[in-house]
Amino acid sequence: MKNRFKFISLLLIALIGVTPLFSQKTKNDKPEKPYRLPEDMETLAGNQDLLKKPEDLTVASYVFPNYHASALHNKIYAQGWTEYNLIRSARPWFEGHQQPRTPLLGELDESLPSTWETYNKLCKNSGIDVLIWDWYWYDGKPCLHEALENGFLEAKNANDVKFACMWTNHPWYILYPTKKTDGQAAYPPSFDAPDFSYEESFRSLSYIVSRYCHLKNYWRIDDCPVICIWDARRLESKLTRNGVKKLFTELRDYAQKLGCKGLHFHVTGFSTENMKEMGYNTVGSYNPLDWIANRFQPKNIEFPDYGVVAADVAFKLWDEHHGQFDIPYTPSLGAGWDSTPRYIAPGSRPSIPNRAVWPACTIFKNESPAAFKAFVQSSFVYLNKHPEVPKILTIACFNEWSEGHYLLPDNRFGYGMLNALGEALGKSDLQLQRGK
């Protein structure tokens, strides 16, 4: 569920409340306004040659598979429940708040092959090479896997888009908030993550290896199937550093017995130290926008500006991570953020703005296809500056409706975000491609 719960956002806001990193200066060296995308991209990039798309770039987008009926939610809620229920029931919290955000193509059942035949065509036309599936294991078995197993893998055009799995090692929470008598909202956990033991970690990860890694369209780097790990920090805390090393060594041995060259482990959510020693190959982020807004934007800004936060991510965070990690950091970005469908609106809005109190979560203003296009192009700058980094860009998310970061067409911008991605990647006549 990833950065999904209010207590994470509240903690970050409470701990860090500084001004934006990038500011244009007046002659008196007083901050005037922060840099933002797309207006200041050329200034921030410096050398215009860095804005050229790198050769052999791989564009991967995450998939949150919770828009289909699943055994998990049939058990937790009722037969047929999906997160479409959340986004459909969302309401504006303030004047001008763009909720509900609804799918332009309708509430497609992601466990059907026909849905992914439509979505795979969108990916191919817009330049998405890989879909990284959030992959869950609870109570000794896969969960929310119906969209991948019954939908994507059975689609007629499944080989047009590669896929990989992100082992999402966090507890599963009841997603729909419940107002308690003390005024607080409750998100009770229902199942623990599989990293509660070494045996369950190996059992769940080896399932990914044996079930998917041999498939023709499974994503590989240097001929090694890619397995993404959501929370390297939590995994280390559960198994110890030596336990993680042992786990990855045994998984690679297992993969080789099944005919794979090896495994490529990529950290996607929470990083840790000594990742190279433990056996990780690369590290990225899921969607850094939410927590970077809380890191650099002062709390009196109720709605951080998407273009400003995108500039902070692209021209501060990526280089910072490149210098601090002992394995290559690949750029990660998102199309926005508004997770209010998951929350109960706070009761009152204080007269003195305080984002930690209201809205008590991150809602961006000024999201736009133009800013997102510049954000994508900013990743070219980073990759061209660091030729040793694998030419990979990850985007959160393809379909994360409930958190407000998705590429699928909606009732705000239509196909705008997918078109912006395609334009950044050098594709043309995108509108003409939509009906073919």
Helices and strands as residue ranges (DSSP letters): H 6-15, E 23-25, E 31-34, H 41-45, G 48-51, E 58-63, H 71-76, H 84-89, H 113-126, E 130-138, E 141-143, H 146-146, I 147-151, G 152-154, G 158-160, E 162-167, E 172-173, E 178-179, E 185-186, E 189-191, G 194-196, H 198-212, E 220-221, E 224-231, H 232-239, H 241-257, E 264-270, H 275-278, E 282-283, H 289-296, H 306-312, I 313-317, H 318-324, E 332-334, G 340-342, H 369-385, E 392-396, E 399-400, G 401-403, E 405-406, H 416-424, H 430-433
